[in-house]
Amino acid sequence: METGQELVTDAEFEEAKKTGQLVRAYQGNITIYPPGLITGFSKDHVAIDDKRVFRVANSFQVVNSSQKF
């Protein structure tokens, strides 16, 4: 997975979880939840570091660990 890649499908979330990719939740230019590891997901939410974030209200992106938000 590459930095900046959008995660949309279950397969993409599963790959990011398995490979330990840092992912952030955001809306537009605003980071809703800072970069962390995906610890779970369903059709309704994505858990980043065990914090549930609504999947339909947010976008999810792979980030580089050296990126600052």
ChimeraX attribute file (.defattr): number of C-alpha atoms within 10 A of each C-alpha:
attribute: neighborCount
match mode: 1-to-1
recipient: residues
	/A:1	13
	/A:2	10
	/A:3	14
	/A:4	13
	/A:5	13
	/A:6	17
	/A:7	19
	/A:8	12
	/A:9	9
	/A:10	12
	/A:11	10
	/A:12	14
	/A:13	22
	/A:14	16
	/A:15	14
	/A:16	20
	/A:17	18
	/A:18	12
	/A:19	11
	/A:20	13
	/A:21	22
	/A:22	20
	/A:23	28
	/A:24	23
	/A:25	24
	/A:26	18
	/A:27	12
	/A:28	8
	/A:29	6
	/A:30	9
	/A:31	15
	/A:32	15
	/A:33	19
	/A:34	16
	/A:35	24
	/A:36	20
	/A:37	20
	/A:38	25
	/A:39	18
	/A:40	16
	/A:41	19
	/A:42	11
	/A:43	10
	/A:44	11
	/A:45	16
	/A:46	22
	/A:47	18
	/A:48	22
	/A:49	16
	/A:50	13
	/A:51	13
	/A:52	16
	/A:53	20
	/A:54	15
	/A:55	17
	/A:56	10
	/A:57	11
	/A:58	17
	/A:59	18
	/A:60	23
	/A:61	20
	/A:62	22
	/A:63	22
	/A:64	14
	/A:65	12
	/A:66	6
	/A:67	8
	/A:68	8
	/A:69	10
